[in-house]
Amino acid sequence: MLNIVLHEPEMPANTGNIGRTCVAAGVKLHLIEPLGFRINDKMLKRAGLDYWEHLDYAVYDSFADFLEKNPGAKIYMATTKASKIYSEAHYEPDCYLMFGKESAGIPEEILVDYQDTCVRIPMNPEIRSLNLSNSVAIVLYEALRQNAFAGMQTKGELHRLHWKNEK
């Protein structure tokens, strides 16, 4: 199972959106404190809609606590500071995709130990960064694609009608 890790997320709406994406993708969400909100925050629940109750998630006191409870985790760090593009990495089916807080990203003190697995999303040079929930979706769905969308529904159906080539 793929994993999403949020290091000190600040905005409940972003985390709620990410939680909903995690439920849709069948991945676990890992939250590293301090959080900029409480887990029962109404903005968090509103953004996650009624999916939050189905979310597989864990909360950790610190990055050290996360590492201790997930020994040997293969962690890819999403950062604007990386030289490798996210689509150039090979994501294992049980890897961890880590993202930093909205205002500052992942601390450089952590990044320097993960230079080989730091990835970035290309963007216009005048832009500091993308929205956190958008960044998570972009990198997560590349990792899912590389793993053949294992366990996911890959074919959609019309509700009332049928596609012309299907009966």
Backbone bond lengths (Angstrom), bond angles and torsions (degrees), N, CA, C in turn:
res aa  C-N    CA-C-N  psi(-1)  N-CA   C-N-CA  omega(-1)  CA-C   N-CA-C  phi
1 M - - - 1.451 - - 1.522 108.63 -
2 L 1.327 115.73 132.07 1.460 120.71 173.43 1.521 109.68 -70.27
3 N 1.315 115.50 158.55 1.466 122.13 -177.51 1.521 110.15 -135.09
4 I 1.330 115.94 141.31 1.458 122.05 172.21 1.523 107.35 -109.88
5 V 1.329 116.47 133.11 1.453 122.50 178.89 1.527 108.23 -120.11
6 L 1.336 116.17 126.47 1.463 120.96 175.06 1.518 108.54 -111.27
7 H 1.324 115.70 117.12 1.457 121.37 179.77 1.526 108.92 -89.49
8 E 1.313 116.84 108.75 1.461 124.50 176.39 1.537 113.69 54.59
9 P 1.338 117.87 51.30 1.468 118.72 178.94 1.524 111.06 -61.37
10 E 1.334 116.01 145.87 1.464 121.00 -174.65 1.523 114.25 -108.23
11 M 1.303 117.66 -28.88 1.465 121.08 -171.48 1.524 111.30 -109.23
12 P 1.326 116.84 119.96 1.465 119.49 -177.38 1.524 113.06 -62.57
13 A 1.314 118.37 -34.86 1.470 119.82 -179.24 1.529 111.22 -64.08
14 N 1.339 117.33 -41.22 1.466 120.06 177.06 1.523 110.58 -62.67
15 T 1.324 116.90 -46.99 1.467 120.24 -178.84 1.523 110.75 -64.61
16 G 1.333 117.54 -37.04 1.462 120.51 175.52 1.520 111.88 -62.14
17 N 1.332 116.65 -44.69 1.472 120.68 176.95 1.524 111.14 -61.76
18 I 1.315 115.93 -42.63 1.462 120.64 179.60 1.523 110.23 -65.14
19 G 1.337 117.19 -40.38 1.465 120.42 176.36 1.515 111.40 -58.80
20 R 1.319 116.92 -43.57 1.466 120.85 178.30 1.524 110.62 -62.60
21 T 1.331 117.26 -42.70 1.467 121.43 177.17 1.528 110.64 -61.47
22 C 1.328 116.63 -40.38 1.463 120.38 178.80 1.533 111.81 -62.31
23 V 1.326 116.69 -42.13 1.466 120.25 177.85 1.535 109.09 -63.07
24 A 1.328 117.55 -45.71 1.466 121.32 -178.99 1.527 111.83 -61.80
25 A 1.336 116.26 -34.24 1.460 121.09 -176.72 1.529 113.24 -93.26
26 G 1.332 117.13 -7.95 1.462 119.95 -179.22 1.512 113.57 70.01
27 V 1.338 116.42 37.99 1.462 120.68 179.74 1.525 110.17 -118.18
28 K 1.319 115.97 159.68 1.453 121.38 179.81 1.527 109.88 -91.45
29 L 1.338 115.96 143.76 1.454 122.49 177.23 1.521 109.48 -106.83
30 H 1.329 115.85 130.03 1.463 122.91 178.64 1.527 107.40 -115.66
31 L 1.324 116.94 124.69 1.466 122.34 -178.78 1.525 109.64 -112.62
32 I 1.323 116.50 124.05 1.456 121.42 -179.88 1.521 108.87 -104.40
33 E 1.316 116.31 123.32 1.470 122.77 -178.73 1.524 111.20 -74.78
34 P 1.334 116.12 159.27 1.463 127.08 5.30 1.522 111.57 -78.39
35 L 1.333 115.72 144.90 1.452 123.02 175.71 1.526 107.98 -96.31
36 G 1.309 117.11 149.39 1.458 121.17 179.12 1.519 112.35 -85.53
37 F 1.316 117.53 18.61 1.465 123.89 -176.38 1.523 107.81 -164.50
38 R 1.308 115.88 172.67 1.462 121.31 173.58 1.526 108.75 -99.36
39 I 1.312 116.87 149.08 1.463 121.00 -178.91 1.527 111.30 -57.54
40 N 1.315 118.51 -28.33 1.463 120.22 179.86 1.533 112.48 -89.84
41 D 1.322 118.02 10.89 1.462 123.20 -179.40 1.532 110.03 -58.11
42 K 1.332 117.02 132.58 1.462 120.62 -176.77 1.530 111.64 -66.35
43 M 1.332 118.62 -29.92 1.471 121.02 176.94 1.526 110.88 -66.62
44 L 1.309 116.24 -37.05 1.456 121.83 177.78 1.524 109.32 -63.66
45 K 1.313 116.05 -49.26 1.465 121.21 -178.98 1.533 110.67 -66.11
46 R 1.326 117.45 -39.27 1.463 120.34 -179.70 1.524 110.53 -62.11
47 A 1.320 117.28 -45.41 1.463 120.56 -179.60 1.519 111.31 -67.11
48 G 1.328 116.98 -33.78 1.456 120.95 179.80 1.514 113.28 -85.09
49 L 1.347 115.92 -2.70 1.465 122.62 -177.28 1.524 110.13 51.19
50 D 1.300 117.09 -142.08 1.460 119.50 -178.10 1.523 112.07 -90.01
51 Y 1.323 116.65 14.12 1.461 120.57 -179.47 1.522 112.62 -85.02
52 W 1.329 118.31 -20.35 1.463 121.06 -172.50 1.526 111.94 -56.93
53 E 1.329 117.76 -36.40 1.471 120.68 -179.65 1.528 112.07 -66.16
54 H 1.328 117.82 -17.39 1.474 121.97 179.94 1.530 112.06 -98.36
55 L 1.321 116.79 -1.47 1.457 121.83 -175.84 1.527 111.51 -76.56
56 D 1.322 115.66 131.24 1.462 122.39 172.24 1.530 105.70 -89.81
57 Y 1.328 116.92 111.53 1.462 118.85 -178.07 1.522 111.20 -144.30
58 A 1.332 114.04 160.71 1.465 122.10 177.18 1.525 107.62 -139.50
59 V 1.333 115.58 150.27 1.461 121.88 178.92 1.530 107.76 -119.73
60 Y 1.324 116.38 137.42 1.464 122.91 -177.77 1.521 109.90 -122.50
61 D 1.319 116.21 148.82 1.465 122.06 179.77 1.526 113.13 -69.46
62 S 1.338 116.45 -29.38 1.460 120.93 -174.94 1.526 108.54 -164.45
63 F 1.339 116.28 172.93 1.459 120.17 176.03 1.525 109.96 -63.88
64 A 1.323 117.12 -38.20 1.471 120.57 177.47 1.528 110.74 -61.11
65 D 1.328 117.14 -41.63 1.466 121.72 176.96 1.525 110.67 -62.22
66 F 1.335 117.06 -42.53 1.464 121.67 177.12 1.526 110.48 -58.66
67 L 1.345 116.70 -48.26 1.466 120.51 -179.66 1.519 111.66 -62.28
68 E 1.320 116.63 -40.59 1.467 121.22 -179.79 1.531 111.28 -63.29
69 K 1.317 117.28 -38.36 1.464 121.59 -176.92 1.530 113.64 -87.65
70 N 1.327 116.28 -6.81 1.467 121.78 177.99 1.527 109.28 -133.18
71 P 1.337 117.38 62.40 1.466 120.35 -175.18 1.526 111.94 -61.98
72 G 1.320 115.18 138.69 1.454 120.93 177.94 1.520 114.54 75.02
73 A 1.314 118.09 10.79 1.469 121.17 -178.73 1.522 110.69 -61.22
74 K 1.326 116.79 130.40 1.468 122.16 173.43 1.525 106.07 -85.45
75 I 1.335 116.88 109.60 1.463 121.91 -172.39 1.529 110.64 -110.95
76 Y 1.318 115.46 125.76 1.459 122.19 171.53 1.522 106.97 -101.73
77 M 1.314 116.55 126.75 1.462 122.68 -177.04 1.525 109.61 -102.05
78 A 1.331 116.74 117.62 1.456 121.13 177.36 1.526 108.61 -86.51
79 T 1.326 115.79 120.04 1.456 120.95 -176.52 1.516 110.60 -152.53
80 T 1.308 116.39 145.29 1.465 120.76 176.31 1.529 111.12 -69.62
81 K 1.313 117.40 -10.17 1.465 122.18 -176.31 1.529 113.26 -90.08
82 A 1.326 118.36 -7.27 1.472 122.42 -176.24 1.520 111.72 -75.74
83 S 1.324 115.92 156.13 1.463 120.07 175.37 1.529 111.21 -97.16
84 K 1.330 118.60 -23.86 1.465 122.31 -179.51 1.535 110.21 -86.87
85 I 1.323 116.28 135.57 1.462 122.19 177.32 1.528 108.97 -79.72
86 Y 1.324 116.69 142.68 1.470 122.24 -175.35 1.527 113.45 -53.94
87 S 1.318 118.31 -32.06 1.467 120.91 -178.46 1.529 112.30 -79.26
88 E 1.334 118.30 -7.27 1.466 122.03 177.80 1.529 112.07 -88.51
89 A 1.310 117.04 -14.12 1.469 120.88 -179.54 1.524 109.72 -81.51
90 H 1.333 115.91 154.46 1.467 121.50 173.43 1.528 107.14 -107.56
91 Y 1.321 116.68 112.45 1.461 122.15 -174.84 1.525 111.07 -93.43
92 E 1.333 115.62 119.84 1.456 121.28 177.03 1.534 109.28 -71.18
93 P 1.338 117.81 154.20 1.474 120.38 -176.74 1.527 115.08 -62.00
94 D 1.321 117.82 -18.67 1.472 120.74 -178.11 1.531 112.44 -118.33
95 C 1.331 116.31 23.11 1.471 119.12 -177.36 1.522 111.75 -79.38
96 Y 1.315 115.04 171.83 1.465 124.04 -179.44 1.518 108.26 -116.75
97 L 1.321 116.59 128.93 1.460 122.62 177.32 1.519 107.11 -107.00
98 M 1.323 116.60 113.21 1.463 120.55 -173.12 1.528 111.05 -106.74
99 F 1.338 114.49 140.10 1.459 123.09 -179.47 1.518 108.38 -132.30
100 G 1.323 116.17 145.95 1.461 120.68 -178.21 1.508 113.38 -93.07
101 K 1.317 114.61 178.25 1.463 119.95 -179.16 1.524 110.70 -67.92
102 E 1.326 114.40 155.79 1.451 121.66 -173.60 1.520 113.51 -57.96
103 S 1.303 119.13 -38.23 1.471 121.33 -173.78 1.520 114.58 -83.00
104 A 1.330 118.21 -20.71 1.468 118.23 -172.74 1.523 115.17 -144.12
105 G 1.321 118.59 -7.24 1.462 120.07 -178.20 1.523 112.03 74.13
106 I 1.310 115.73 -161.28 1.465 122.62 178.47 1.523 107.99 -81.26
107 P 1.331 118.52 133.20 1.474 120.08 179.72 1.531 112.18 -57.70
108 E 1.310 115.98 140.63 1.462 120.99 179.83 1.525 111.67 -60.45
109 E 1.333 117.21 -28.17 1.473 120.91 177.75 1.522 111.19 -62.13
110 I 1.313 117.48 -27.31 1.471 121.70 175.62 1.526 109.37 -86.53
111 L 1.329 117.25 -45.46 1.469 121.53 -175.81 1.525 113.28 -55.68
112 V 1.335 118.07 -40.18 1.467 120.31 -174.45 1.527 112.31 -60.49
113 D 1.315 117.87 -24.96 1.466 120.78 178.58 1.527 112.47 -85.16
114 Y 1.328 117.60 -3.92 1.467 122.19 -176.79 1.529 112.11 -128.74
115 Q 1.312 116.77 30.66 1.465 121.52 -174.82 1.527 112.31 -52.81
116 D 1.323 117.90 -41.21 1.465 121.23 -176.62 1.523 113.67 -71.00
117 T 1.334 117.42 -18.55 1.463 119.82 -179.29 1.534 112.47 -117.68
118 C 1.320 116.32 20.19 1.466 120.21 173.44 1.531 107.71 -85.04
119 V 1.333 115.89 134.72 1.466 121.45 -179.92 1.518 109.88 -132.22
120 R 1.326 115.22 155.45 1.461 120.15 179.77 1.514 110.00 -132.97
121 I 1.317 115.08 156.25 1.459 122.94 174.12 1.528 106.60 -99.89
122 P 1.326 119.00 121.83 1.465 119.74 179.33 1.528 110.85 -62.63
123 M 1.320 115.68 142.51 1.461 120.19 177.69 1.527 110.06 -157.94
124 N 1.294 115.05 169.02 1.453 122.93 177.76 1.536 108.88 -55.26
125 P 1.329 118.81 132.75 1.471 120.69 -176.45 1.531 114.97 -64.22
126 E 1.327 118.16 -16.52 1.462 120.45 178.49 1.531 112.35 -81.23
127 I 1.317 117.00 -7.85 1.465 121.88 -177.42 1.528 109.30 -100.95
128 R 1.335 117.07 132.68 1.471 121.22 179.34 1.520 111.74 -69.68
129 S 1.347 116.02 -46.75 1.458 119.71 -177.00 1.519 109.65 -167.75
130 L 1.313 115.16 166.59 1.461 122.19 174.31 1.522 109.32 -89.01
131 N 1.314 116.94 166.21 1.455 121.67 172.80 1.529 108.73 -60.14
132 L 1.316 116.66 140.61 1.464 121.94 -176.67 1.522 112.24 -56.76
133 S 1.317 118.42 -47.37 1.463 118.97 -177.08 1.526 111.24 -66.73
134 N 1.330 117.94 -33.03 1.467 120.11 175.36 1.525 110.80 -67.24
135 S 1.324 116.94 -42.08 1.463 121.04 179.19 1.524 111.14 -60.95
136 V 1.323 116.32 -43.83 1.464 120.24 178.63 1.522 109.82 -59.52
137 A 1.330 117.29 -46.86 1.468 120.64 -178.16 1.525 111.59 -61.90
138 I 1.324 117.28 -41.93 1.463 120.98 -178.74 1.531 110.76 -61.21
139 V 1.312 116.98 -52.62 1.468 120.67 -176.48 1.529 110.91 -70.73
140 L 1.322 117.31 -42.10 1.463 120.62 -179.92 1.522 111.47 -59.19
141 Y 1.316 117.42 -46.17 1.465 118.84 -177.06 1.530 112.64 -71.39
142 E 1.317 118.42 -23.52 1.466 119.87 170.28 1.530 109.56 -68.65
143 A 1.323 117.16 -43.52 1.471 120.42 178.00 1.530 110.24 -63.40
144 L 1.320 117.32 -41.08 1.469 120.69 177.32 1.529 110.80 -63.80
145 R 1.326 117.13 -42.84 1.470 121.09 178.41 1.522 110.35 -59.30
146 Q 1.331 116.27 -45.61 1.466 119.70 -179.82 1.520 112.25 -62.75
147 N 1.310 117.10 -24.45 1.460 121.65 179.53 1.523 111.39 -103.81
148 A 1.340 116.51 26.90 1.467 124.92 174.49 1.527 113.01 56.42
149 F 1.335 116.91 30.16 1.473 121.55 178.93 1.531 110.97 50.01
150 A 1.322 115.67 43.06 1.474 122.10 -176.35 1.527 111.55 -51.32
151 G 1.321 115.91 126.98 1.452 122.29 176.28 1.515 115.07 78.08
152 M 1.330 117.31 5.13 1.470 120.14 -177.01 1.522 110.82 -106.19
153 Q 1.308 115.99 153.03 1.459 121.83 173.38 1.520 107.05 -74.37
154 T 1.319 117.78 121.60 1.462 120.66 -176.87 1.521 112.96 -109.36
155 K 1.319 117.55 -1.82 1.463 120.65 179.77 1.521 109.24 -125.06
156 G 1.318 116.85 128.27 1.453 121.18 178.70 1.524 111.95 -95.20
157 E 1.312 115.61 164.14 1.456 121.28 179.57 1.523 109.29 -134.82
158 L 1.324 115.62 146.42 1.458 120.53 172.65 1.521 108.48 -71.91
159 H 1.305 117.48 152.00 1.465 120.95 -178.80 1.522 112.76 -81.65
160 R 1.310 117.24 -45.14 1.464 120.08 -174.82 1.520 113.04 -108.15
161 L 1.305 118.38 -31.36 1.465 122.71 -175.89 1.519 110.44 -111.94
162 H 1.330 115.95 -175.96 1.469 121.22 177.63 1.524 109.00 -124.87
163 W 1.322 116.54 148.89 1.453 120.28 173.33 1.515 107.75 -62.91
164 K 1.327 118.24 149.70 1.469 122.52 -175.70 1.516 113.51 -58.85
165 N 1.317 117.98 -33.43 1.465 120.01 -177.71 1.532 112.06 -90.93
166 E 1.319 118.38 8.87 1.474 122.20 178.79 1.521 109.41 -128.57
167 K 1.295 117.10 143.74 1.470 120.93 176.59 1.490 109.54 -138.22
